Amino acid sequence: MAAERSGQVQSLVRALRLLSVVAKADDGLTLTEAAHRAALPVSSAHRLLSTLQQERFVRFDSERTRWFVGVEAFVAGSGFLRSRDLVAVARPYMRHLMEESGETVSLAVEEGGQAIYLAQVECRQLMRALASPGQRVPLHSSAVGKVLVAYAGGPRHTALMDAVKLERFTERTIVTDAGFKAAVEEARARRWAVDDEEHAIGLRCVAAPIFNEAREAVAAISLSGPKARVTDARLQVLAGLAQAAAAKITREFGGVAPG
């Protein structure tokens, strides 16, 4: 009986793995391709695909002899999209990032042409950055704003670039179109951005994008602290930590990073 249950679980794992590889193939897969990518014998892959087809989780195009993801997989995925909560998904990773970095961690989204903070995990340092949930900051003078613009969808990216108001907050604030364009392009190239005392004197931030299933930035996670701690030598390290956390949240959220 135990062996039978083990066999049933093994079949389920194989079927789910097979469904996953088919779902990731934009142009479908032949039986041989699907079996190879799922590391299964062709006979086993065919049996599992036939079962998945009966339940409409995959479909077979007889003219092209290729397997595609089916409607029931879409229904299941839609249920996940309706129930997911970005803050709930991100918070455990935010707490871990704070412990790992020793700096304050914030989560932000773009709304109405500004970055708005959804959640924050404060560090234990006496000197620390504070951004209450609901607080808004301009896109051009914040690290979260720059990565949100850099990885916004095509039309939204253009709209944000055209609408941003380059207001000066400090001597280091970017106040030219060319300067903002260069900062956004740099953020996209390295997949993180920096606020180098651009919004408040003495405060530095690094931020990395969190992606949705359309490979667009749905949010950004940032590390903030005083310049005395967030030194030039430490910026790259903190950026790497933020990127790692953002990648984990992206996967947990069901998103896909570009490239």
For each residue, the residues with C-beta under 8 A, 3 or more apart:
1: 4 5
2: 5 6
3: 6 7
4: 1 7 8
5: 1 2 8 9
6: 2 3 9 10
7: 3 4 10 11
8: 4 5 11 12
9: 5 6 12 13
10: 6 7 13 14
11: 7 8 14 15 48
12: 8 9 15 16
13: 9 10 16 17
14: 10 11 17 18 38 40 44 48
15: 11 12 18 19 48 51 52
16: 12 13 19 20
17: 13 14 20 21 38 39 40
18: 14 15 21 22 34 38 40 45 48 49 52
19: 15 16 22 23 52 57 58 69 73
20: 16 17 23 24 38
21: 17 18 24 25 29 34 37 38
22: 18 19 25 28 29 34 49 58 67 68 69
23: 19 20 69 73
24: 20 21
25: 21 22 28 29 33 68
26:
27: 66
28: 22 25 61 64 66 67 68
29: 21 22 25 33 34 37 66 67
30: 33 34 65 66 67
31: 34 35 42 45 46 49 65 67
32: 35 36 42
33: 25 29 30 36 37
34: 18 21 22 29 30 31 37 38 45 49 67
35: 31 32 38 40 41 42 44 45 46
36: 32 33 39
37: 21 29 33 34
38: 14 17 18 20 21 34 35 45
39: 17 36
40: 14 17 18 35 44 45 48
41: 35 44 45
42: 31 32 35 45 46
43: 46 47
44: 14 35 40 41 47 48
45: 18 31 34 35 38 40 41 42 48 49
46: 31 35 42 43 49 50
47: 43 44 50 51
48: 11 14 15 18 40 44 45 51 52
49: 18 22 31 34 45 46 52 53 58 60 67
50: 46 47 53 54
51: 15 47 48 54 55
52: 15 18 19 48 49 55 57 58 70
53: 49 50 56 57 58 59 60 70
54: 50 51
55: 51 52 72
56: 53 59 70 71 72
57: 19 52 53 69 70 72 73
58: 19 22 49 52 53 67 68 69 70 73
59: 53 56 67 68 69 70 71
60: 49 53 66 67 68
61: 28 64 65 66 67 68
62: 65
63:
64: 28 61
65: 30 31 61 62
66: 27 28 29 30 60 61
67: 22 28 29 30 31 34 49 58 59 60 61
68: 22 25 28 58 59 60 61
69: 19 22 23 57 58 59 73 74
70: 52 53 56 57 58 59 73 74
71: 56 59 74 75
72: 55 56 57 75 76
73: 19 23 57 58 69 70 76 77
74: 69 70 71 77 78
75: 71 72 78 79
76: 72 73 79 80
77: 73 74 80 81 254
78: 74 75 81 82
79: 75 76 82 83
80: 76 77 83 84 254
81: 77 78 84 213 254
82: 78 79
83: 79 80
84: 80 81 89 253 254
85: 88 89
86: 89 90 107 109 118 210 218 219 253
87: 90 91 107 118 119
88: 85 91
89: 84 85 86 93 249 252 253
90: 86 87 93 94 107 119 210 219 221 249 253
91: 87 88 94 95 119 121
92: 95 96
93: 89 90 96 97 221 245 248 249 252
94: 90 91 97 98 105 107 119 120 121 221 245
95: 91 92 98 99 105 121
96: 92 93 99 100 245
97: 93 94 100 101 105 121 221 223 241 242 245
98: 94 95 101 102 103 104 105 121 122 123
99: 95 96 102
100: 96 97 241
101: 97 98 105 123 223 238 241
102: 98 99 123 124 125 229
103: 98 123 125 128 129 223 224 225 229 230 238
104: 98 120 121 122 123 128 129 130 131 223 224 225
105: 94 95 97 98 101 120 121 123 221 222 223 245
106: 117 119 120 121 129 131 144 221 222 224
107: 86 87 90 94 117 118 119 120 219 220 221 222
108: 115 116 117 118 137 142 144 145 148 207 219 220 221 222
109: 86 115 116 118 148 218 219 220
110: 113 114 115 116 139 145 148 149 152 160 217
111: 114 115 116 136
112: 116
113: 110 139 160 163 164
114: 110 111 136 137 138 139 145
115: 108 109 110 111 136 137 138 139 142 144 145 148 220
116: 108 109 110 111 112 134 135 136
117: 106 107 108 120 131 132 133 134 135 136 137
118: 86 87 107 108 109 133 219
119: 87 90 91 94 106 107 133
120: 94 104 105 106 107 117 130 131 132 133
121: 91 94 95 97 98 104 105 106
122: 98 104 128 130
123: 98 101 102 103 104 105 128 225
124: 102
125: 102 103 128 225 229
126:
127: 225 226 228 229
128: 103 104 122 123 125 224 225 226
129: 103 104 106 203 205 224 225 226
130: 104 120 122
131: 104 106 117 120 135 137 224
132: 117 120 135
133: 117 118 119 120
134: 116 117
135: 116 117 131 132
136: 111 114 115 116 117
137: 108 114 115 117 131 141 142 144 145 199
138: 114 115 141 142 145 164 165 167 169 199
139: 110 113 114 115 142 145 146 148 149 160 164
140: 145 146 164 165 166 167 173 174 180 183 198
141: 137 138 145 167 169 173 174 195 198 199
142: 108 115 137 138 139 145 146 195 198 199 205 207
143: 146 147 192 193 194 195 205 206 207 220 222
144: 106 108 115 137 147 148 193 205 207 220 221 222
145: 108 110 114 115 137 138 139 140 141 142 148 149 193 220
146: 139 140 142 143 149 150 183 184 187 193 195 207
147: 143 144 150 151 187 191 192 193 207 208 209 217 220
148: 108 109 110 115 139 144 145 151 152 209 217 219 220
149: 110 139 145 146 152 157 160 161 164 184 187
150: 146 147 157 184 185 187 188 193 209 217
151: 147 148 188 209 211 216 217 258
152: 110 148 149 156 157 160 216 217
153: 156 157 214 216
154: 157 158
155: 158 159
156: 152 153 159 160 216
157: 149 150 152 153 154 160 161
158: 154 155 161 162
159: 155 156 162 163
160: 110 113 139 149 152 156 157 163 164
161: 149 157 158 164 180 181 184
162: 158 159
163: 113 159 160
164: 113 138 139 140 149 160 161 180
165: 138 140
166: 140 173 174 175 176 177 180
167: 138 140 141 173 175
168: 173 175
169: 138 141 173 198 199 200
170: 173 197 198 199 200 201
171:
172: 196 197 198
173: 140 141 166 167 168 169 170 198 199
174: 140 141 166 179 180 183 198
175: 166 167 168 179
176: 166 179 180
177: 166 180 181
178: 181 182
179: 174 175 176 182 183
180: 140 161 164 166 174 176 177 183 184
181: 161 177 178 184 185
182: 178 179 185 186
183: 140 146 174 179 180 186 187 193
184: 146 149 150 161 180 181 187 188
185: 150 181 182 188 189
186: 182 183 189 190 193
187: 146 147 149 150 183 184 190 191 192 193
188: 150 151 184 185 191
189: 185 186
190: 186 187 239
191: 147 187 188 208 209 243
192: 143 147 187 206 207 208 239 242 243
193: 143 144 145 146 147 150 183 186 187 206 207
194: 143 204 205 206 207 235 239
195: 141 142 143 146 198 199 203 204 205 206 207
196: 172 204
197: 170 172 200 201 202 203 204 227
198: 140 141 142 169 170 172 173 174 195
199: 137 138 141 142 169 170 173 195 203
200: 169 170 197 203
201: 170 197
202: 197 226 227 228
203: 129 195 197 199 200 224 225 226 227
204: 194 195 196 197 224 225 226 227 230 235
205: 129 142 143 144 194 195 222 223 224 225 230
206: 143 192 193 194 195 222 223 230 235 238 239 242
207: 108 142 143 144 146 147 192 193 194 195 220 221 222 223 242
208: 147 191 192 220 221 222 239 242 243 245 246
209: 147 148 150 151 191 217 219 220 246
210: 86 90 217 218 219 220 221 246 249 250 253 255
211: 151 215 216 217 218 250 255 256 257 258
212: 215 216 217 218 253 254 255 256
213: 81 254 255 256
214: 153 256
215: 211 212 255 256 257 258
216: 151 152 153 156 211 212
217: 110 147 148 150 151 152 209 210 211 212 220
218: 86 109 210 211 212 253 255
219: 86 90 107 108 109 118 148 209 210 249
220: 107 108 109 115 143 144 145 147 148 207 208 209 210 217 246
221: 90 93 94 97 105 106 107 108 144 207 208 210 242 245 246 249
222: 105 106 107 108 143 144 205 206 207 208 242
223: 97 101 103 104 105 205 206 207 230 238 241 242
224: 103 104 106 128 129 131 203 204 205 230
225: 103 104 123 125 127 128 129 203 204 205 229 230
226: 127 128 129 202 203 204 229 230
227: 197 202 203 204 230 231
228: 127 202 231
229: 102 103 125 127 225 226 234
230: 103 204 205 206 223 224 225 226 227 234 235 238
231: 227 228 234 235
232: 235
233: 236 237
234: 229 230 231 237 238
235: 194 204 206 230 231 232 238 239
236: 233 239 240
237: 233 234 240 241
238: 101 103 206 223 230 234 235 241 242
239: 190 192 194 206 208 235 236 242 243
240: 236 237 243 244
241: 97 100 101 223 237 238 244 245
242: 97 192 206 207 208 221 222 223 238 239 245 246
243: 191 192 208 239 240 246 247
244: 240 241 247 248
245: 93 94 96 97 105 208 221 241 242 248 249
246: 208 209 210 220 221 242 243 249 250
247: 243 244 250 251 257
248: 93 244 245 251 252
249: 89 90 93 210 219 221 245 246 252 253
250: 210 211 246 247 253 255 256 257
251: 247 248 254 255
252: 89 93 248 249
253: 84 86 89 90 210 212 218 249 250
254: 77 80 81 84 212 213 251
255: 210 211 212 213 215 218 250 251
256: 211 212 213 214 215 250
257: 211 215 247 250
258: 151 211 215
259:
